[in-house]
């Protein structure tokens, strides 16, 4: 696996806390290098939890938390991990943080824990987390890794929030469980296709289409 | 008969890809050619059929509340379920390694085809997802867990081989630039999902 090292300039003084290069670490995954639409990672959970916005927000928070902290931990111990067993070490670290998220959710928001069900556990195999650990945290300093994890988390979050917004709006006629069409008095027949998995595929495809038209990215 | 029904249900109705989106990453990444898709699909079937029952036993005899009483009665009421994720992922990683070594020893030909895909499988959501669903749906026996694992694997296999075949053909079509690759694959998957929805009507 190739490890991308953020361009190592000869830094004479200590670098500013939010230098240009570091801002890029956070900003890049939002659009140009988005984990979902460009790198094609973390699709499983992105689609499964996006029927309603509320679980989606929880999921986005959970994933961001997991990426940031496992990036930090792996980055701290990166020089002590034998190369051959690094995948297992990474999995164990991620599993640790996912267990924290899951226990936290079980204690403070049990209904949401039931709704998300197995998908909290599936953050472990979320390719974004593993991908960032493998591609970034294994070769970079802790602070940079935190920023990188935060950027990837946000890039993931805004895509799944957009998907869930359309799915809930068109599929259940509501936003964050607030019945918009009913409140406005507009008769609207819920579109069952959006609640189903098919709606998720279609909406994500449309988001990708729009985004790639803007950035001009073409595959192959 | 129940077991057969459960298997068929998990192939068509509760399809891993079309109903639960599990294993999408490798589904999208490795579906450019039918031959590689078949290799990965076979590996997933193989591993799911072994790992779901293995994790069922872990769940039943180690993690569940009062599960350790077979060891000594003083473990009555002990609940280790918070260790579930770490245990499951450890079992999966270990099993995948083990399967890789056994296959290499027993059948070098099969290893040649599956070889590169086996390590990938440890981080395939479909495997962990299968284990977590198995726990969530509370299957009562080892046979049920095996049937569920096999069925889910076959369902995943069908999905990836199907999409790979379509993608091989669509390479010659004039797809709008920004939609090429990922975008059109999603749309096709959605359409395939609609086809699979027709199985919902079957009552088993």
Interface residues (C-beta under 8 A of the other chain):
Chain A: X37 X40 X41 X42 X43 X44 X45 X46 X47 X48 X87 X88 X91 X92 X95 X96 X98 X99 X102 X103 X117 X118 X121 X122 X124 X125 X126 X127 X130 X196 X197 X198 X199 X200 X201 X202 X204 X205 X208 X209 X211 X212 X213 X216 X217 X218 X219 X220
Chain B: X18 X19 X20 X21 X22 X23 X24 X25 X28 X29 X82 X83 X84 X85 X86 X88 X89 X90 X93 X119 X122 X123 X124 X125 X127 X128 X129 X132 X133 X135 X136 X176 X177 X178 X179 X180 X181 X182 X183 X184 X186 X187 X189 X190 X191 X193 X194 X197
